[in-house]
Amino acid sequence: MSDFWVFGYGSLMWNPGFQHMHALPGVLHGAHRSLCVYSWVHRGTQERPGLVFGLDRGGACRGMAYHVHQTNRDETIAYLRAREQVTMVYLERWRTIRLSDGRTVPALTYMVDRTHPQYAGSLPREKQLEIVRGAQGQSGQNPDYVLNTAAHLAELGIKDRTVTWLADKLRLDCVR
């Protein structure tokens, strides 16, 4: 039993849901943030899927790293499995990340399983917008998920053209 790190790149950035000692920005190389997972539970249903972020292979992803005390290890991993593994669309992996203070540490990550039926792949952003606009699941409306993620990326100074484009379009929907 030892302290460990969890890497968040989507809703874990703004809603980790577990106790941690501190959080630092971090980078994971070899995977990128992508709205590539059909959500059948949290932000959609099987009849009307939403889209949520996954870590897909290639590139790099900036996100938040959470330092978890060893006494919270089992509880945190159980919580993350219950949250992230509802339909087993993610693969639980330990990957090396670089923290904003320069250290490299192993972190628990959830990589998308490209063989899973919920893997959406690289959809055109217009299709992403169409799917996100009307989807809702147990955790709320899909547009709220994308807007919250976009806001936290902006707070961290993380530029993601697709997420920004989607957020701009979704904000326009709110004004109409």
N, C-alpha and C positions, 0 to 999 in steps of 0.2 A: 504494500500500500504506500503510495506516494502522491504528492501533489501532481496535478496534471492540467493541461490546457485544452480548451474547446474552441474550435474555429467557427465563427458565425459569418455568413455571407448574405443572408436574407433576413427573415424575421428574427433570427437569433441575435442580430445586431441591435434591434430595438425592443425585443421582448425575449430576453434569454430564459427567464422563468426558473432559474436555479441560482443557488447561492454561489457567489464567487468572491475571491479576495480583492481582485482588481481586474480591470480590462484595459487592453492596449490594442491599438491598431496593429494589424499584421498582414503579411502577404504569403499566399500559397502559390508556389510555382508548379506548373504542370496541369493546372485546371483553371477554368474560368467560370464566372457566374453566368448562368443562362436561364431564361424563362422557358425551360425545356421539359417540365414535368406537368402532365395533366393531373389536376387535383380532383380527386373523387371524394374527399372527406373535408379537409379544412377550408378550402376556398371554392369548392364546387361539389358536384355529385356525379355519379356515373352517367346519369341521364343528361346533365348539363355541366360538363367538366369546366373547371377553371384552370389557370396556369400558375405554377409556383416555381421558384428558382431552384436550380440544382447546380452542383459543381460538375461540369462536364469537362472531358479531357482536352488538354491543350491550353496554352496561354498562361495567364496568371490572374489571381483574384486577390483584391484588397478587401479586407473585412475587419472584424473585431475578434480578438483572442481573449478568452476568459480564463483566469487562473483559479483553479478550484482546489481547495484544501483537501488533503487526503481523507479527512474524516467525513467529507461529503461525497467521496468518490462513488460508492455504490449507489447512493440515492440519486446523484446527478446522472449517472449512466442509465439507470433505470428510467428516470424521467425522460431523458433524451430518446431512448428507445421507444417509449410509449408515444412520444410526440412525433418523432421522425419516421418510425418504422411501422406505422399503422397498416400500410399496404405493401411494405417491403420494397418500395421503389428506390430506396437509397442503400448503398453499401457502406457499412460502418468501417472506416479505415483510420489508421494512424498515419499522418503525413507530417513532414517537417515544414514548419512555417518560420518566417523571419518576422520578429517583433519590431516595433518602431524604435525600440532602444538598441537594436542591432543584434540581439541574441537570436539564435535559432533553437527552436524547441519542437519536440513532437507534440502534435495536437490531434485530438479526436475530431474527425470530419465525417460528413455524410455526403458521399459521392453518388451521383445518379447511376442507376443500373441501366445501361443502354439496351439490355435485353428485356426489360420489363414492359408490359403493355402500356404503362402510363408514360413511357418515354416519348416525348413529342418531337424531339430532335430540334433542328434549327428552323423554326418557322419564320416566315416573313413578318416583319413587325406589324403590318396591317392585319394579318391573321391573328397575331398575338392580341392586338387591341380588340378585335371582334370577339375573341374568346373571353378576355378579361372583363369586358364591359358588362355582361349580363350574368356573370357567375357569382354564386354565393354558396358557402358551405357552413359547417359547424363552427368555424372560427370567424365567420363574418364574410363581408362582401369582398370579392376579388379585387375591385379597384382600390379599396382601402389598403390592402396588402401591398400593391404596387406603389401607391402614393407614399405609404409609410417607409417603404424601403428606399424610394427615391429621395425622400427628405433626409434620411439618415446617411445615405451616400453623399448627399450635398454637404451635410454637417461635417463629414469626415474629409471633404475635399476630393472625393472619389468621383471621377467623371466616367459615366457610362452613357453613351449616346442613345442607345436603344431605350434604356430605362427613362432617361430624360424625355425622349420623344413621347413615350407612352404616358408618362406623368403629365406632360403638357396637354396631350389630347384628353386625358381623363379629367383634368382640371376644367377644360373647356366644357365637358359634359355637365359638370356641376353648375356652371354659370348659366347654361341654357335652360 
